[in-house]
């Protein structure tokens, strides 16, 4: 039986989102003049997690999440701010890393 469509969740299935996110964050921080060290990445991850939890509880929208996490980061690092939200999305779109066997999986599919 041939399938006409196959729906997949790309992140963690055949793409390494964690690696892509870290690379995109590094690019975004550097574009803002910030050193992409473990401290700022850890602070971002903590804030980002809080924002996703707020989204899941229905307290904020996805659009608010995308900007607010960088606004909150700006409270810790004055060089950061909401302006980083668009850069992050653009950088993330450029960062594609396959998990082991991911590319072959897609080719075979």
N, C-alpha and C positions, 0 to 999 in steps of 0.2 A: 504494500500500500504506500503510495507516494503522498507526502504531505504538501499542501500548498503554502502553509505558513507555519513557522516555528517561532514562538515567543520565548525569549531568554532574558534573564537579568544578567547584564554584562559584567557588573562589578562583582568580583569574587567567583565568577563562573569561568570566564576566559580572560578577563582584564584584571590587572592588579591596580585597584583603585587606590589603595594605601600609598603605593609608590608614586602614582600619578598625582595624588593630592599633595604629597610632600614636595615633589618637584615643582608643582604649580605654586605652592606657598612660598617656597624658596625664591622662585622667580618674582613673585609679587612683592615679597618683603624687600628684596634687593632693588626692585624698581622704585620702592618708596624710600630707599636709603637706609633700610634696616638690615642688620646682620641676621641672617637666618640661622640662629643658634637654637639649641635644645630648649632654652628658656622661653623664647617667644613662640616656638612651635608648640610647646606644652601649654602655654597660656591660651593660644588659639584653640587647641584641641579641647581644653576644658570649657571655654566659652562656646565653642561650636556644639559640643555635646549638650550643654544647657539649652541652647537655642533649639536644637532638634527635639529635645524633650518638651519644650514649651510648644513647639509646633504639633507634636503628637497629642498634647493635652488640649489643643485647639485655642491656645492663648495668642498665637501669632500666625501670620501667613508665611508662606514660603518666600514671598518677595521681601517681607520684613526680615526674615531670617538671614537672607543673603546679604543685607546691608548692616543689620544690627550687630552681627558678630564682629564686624570690623569696627563699628562705632565703639563697642565695648572694649575691643583691643586697644583702641585709641586712648582710652582712659588710663591704660597702663603704659603704653608707648605713644607719646604725643605725636610722633611722626606718622603713626598709623591713623586710619580713619575710614569712613564710609567710601571715600574715593577709591579704595582698594578693591571694593566688591566687583566692579566691572573688570578690572585687570585680572583678578583671580579667575573669574569665569572664562575669560579669553585664554589665560595661561593653561587652565585645566583642559580646555578643548585641544590644546597642542600636545598634551602629555598622554600618550597611549603606550602602555606597557602590558604585554601579554603575560599571563601566568604560564608556567611550563605546560606545553602542549595546547595552549589556547588557540594559537594561530592555526595549528594543524587541525584542531577540532572544527574550526570554522570552515576551513578549506574542505574537509571531509563532509561537513554538513551540506 
